[in-house]
Amino acid sequence: MHEIKNVEPVTAKSVALNILQQLGERDIKKAGLNRLCYLINHPRW
């Protein structure tokens, strides 16, 4: 097996941002920016 180089480690923040992009702005506003920011800053995973 070959080593995969130049790959950034998956961080909780990048995962959260990826999810937010998939949700879309409407869902983000619907869910509440404050709540989402709290989840990003205080991950439980």
URDALIN-V526915 format. One line per field, one symbol per residue. ss: DSSP state (@ for helix, = for strand, . for the rest). A space follows every 50 residues. Layout:
ss->???
This chain:
ss->...........@@@@@@@@@@@@.@@@@@@@.@@@@@@@@@....
